[in-house]
Amino acid sequence: MHWLIVVPYYFFTALTLSALLILTARLLRLKVAVNTLVTGAVITALIGMILVLSSDAVSVADLTGRGILCLGIASFVLAGLDATLMKSLPHSIDHELDFEV
């Protein structure tokens, strides 16, 4: 039953990495598709969870709600930064996501 905590960690890690990659692409003016960024975030989160758990650096018992809360807050902060920078740094990502600039 303890292994079920891995699912929200994976989800929130992928969500936070997606926001981080989109923000990085906006700041560096990289011409990258949103699908590429999100796919990279999902694959990185999956590989990261596998490596961390298989190397015994972290046990499943160490994965608590506090870490999920931190990842959730980080994703909101990164999304807020991206939304704030949307007007001053327009990017092709905005047009892919159908945001008005």
C-alpha positions as CSV (number, residue, x, y, z in Angstrom):
1,M,0.0,0.0,0.0
2,H,2.9,2.4,0.6
3,W,3.9,2.3,-3.0
4,L,0.8,4.2,-4.0
5,I,2.5,7.4,-2.7
6,V,4.8,7.2,-5.7
7,V,1.9,8.1,-8.1
8,P,1.3,11.7,-6.7
9,Y,5.0,12.3,-6.5
10,Y,5.4,11.3,-10.1
11,F,2.5,13.5,-11.2
12,F,3.6,16.6,-9.2
13,T,7.2,16.2,-10.3
14,A,6.2,16.1,-13.9
15,L,3.9,19.1,-13.4
16,T,6.6,21.1,-11.8
17,L,9.2,20.2,-14.4
18,S,6.8,21.1,-17.1
19,A,6.3,24.6,-15.6
20,L,10.1,24.9,-15.1
21,L,10.9,24.0,-18.7
22,I,8.2,26.3,-20.1
23,L,9.5,29.2,-18.0
24,T,13.1,28.4,-19.1
25,A,12.1,28.3,-22.8
26,R,10.4,31.7,-22.4
27,L,13.4,33.3,-20.6
28,L,15.9,31.9,-23.1
29,R,13.7,32.5,-26.1
30,L,14.0,28.9,-27.2
31,K,11.9,27.8,-30.2
32,V,10.6,24.6,-28.7
33,A,7.2,23.0,-29.0
34,V,5.1,22.6,-25.9
35,N,4.7,18.9,-26.6
36,T,8.5,18.5,-26.6
37,L,8.8,20.3,-23.2
38,V,6.0,18.3,-21.6
39,T,7.2,15.0,-22.9
40,G,10.7,15.8,-21.6
41,A,9.3,16.6,-18.2
42,V,7.3,13.4,-18.0
43,I,10.2,11.2,-19.1
44,T,12.6,13.0,-16.7
45,A,10.2,12.6,-13.8
46,L,9.7,8.9,-14.5
47,I,13.4,8.3,-14.9
48,G,14.2,10.4,-11.8
49,M,11.6,8.4,-9.7
50,I,13.0,5.1,-10.9
51,L,16.6,6.1,-10.2
52,V,16.0,7.6,-6.8
53,L,13.9,4.6,-5.6
54,S,16.1,1.9,-7.1
55,S,19.3,3.4,-5.7
56,D,17.9,3.3,-2.2
57,A,18.8,6.9,-1.8
58,V,15.2,7.5,-0.7
59,S,12.8,4.8,0.6
60,V,9.1,4.8,0.0
61,A,8.6,5.5,3.7
62,D,10.4,8.8,3.2
63,L,7.9,10.0,0.6
64,T,5.4,12.0,2.7
65,G,2.7,14.6,2.0
66,R,5.1,17.4,2.8
67,G,7.2,16.7,-0.3
68,I,4.0,16.7,-2.5
69,L,3.0,20.0,-0.9
70,C,6.3,21.5,-1.8
71,L,6.1,20.3,-5.3
72,G,2.6,21.6,-5.6
73,I,3.6,25.1,-4.3
74,A,6.6,25.1,-6.6
75,S,4.5,24.4,-9.6
76,F,2.1,27.2,-8.7
77,V,5.0,29.6,-8.2
78,L,6.5,28.7,-11.5
79,A,3.2,29.0,-13.4
80,G,2.6,32.4,-11.7
81,L,6.0,33.6,-12.9
82,D,5.3,32.4,-16.4
83,A,1.9,34.1,-16.4
84,T,3.6,37.3,-15.1
85,L,6.2,37.2,-17.8
86,M,3.7,36.4,-20.6
87,K,3.0,40.1,-21.4
88,S,6.6,41.3,-21.3
89,L,8.2,38.3,-23.0
90,P,5.8,36.9,-25.6
91,H,6.7,33.5,-26.9
92,S,5.5,31.0,-29.5
93,I,4.4,28.8,-26.6
94,D,1.6,31.2,-26.0
95,H,0.2,30.8,-29.5
96,E,0.4,27.0,-29.2
97,L,-1.6,27.1,-25.9
98,D,-4.0,29.7,-27.4
99,F,-3.3,32.4,-24.8
100,E,-4.0,36.0,-25.7
101,V,-0.9,38.1,-25.6
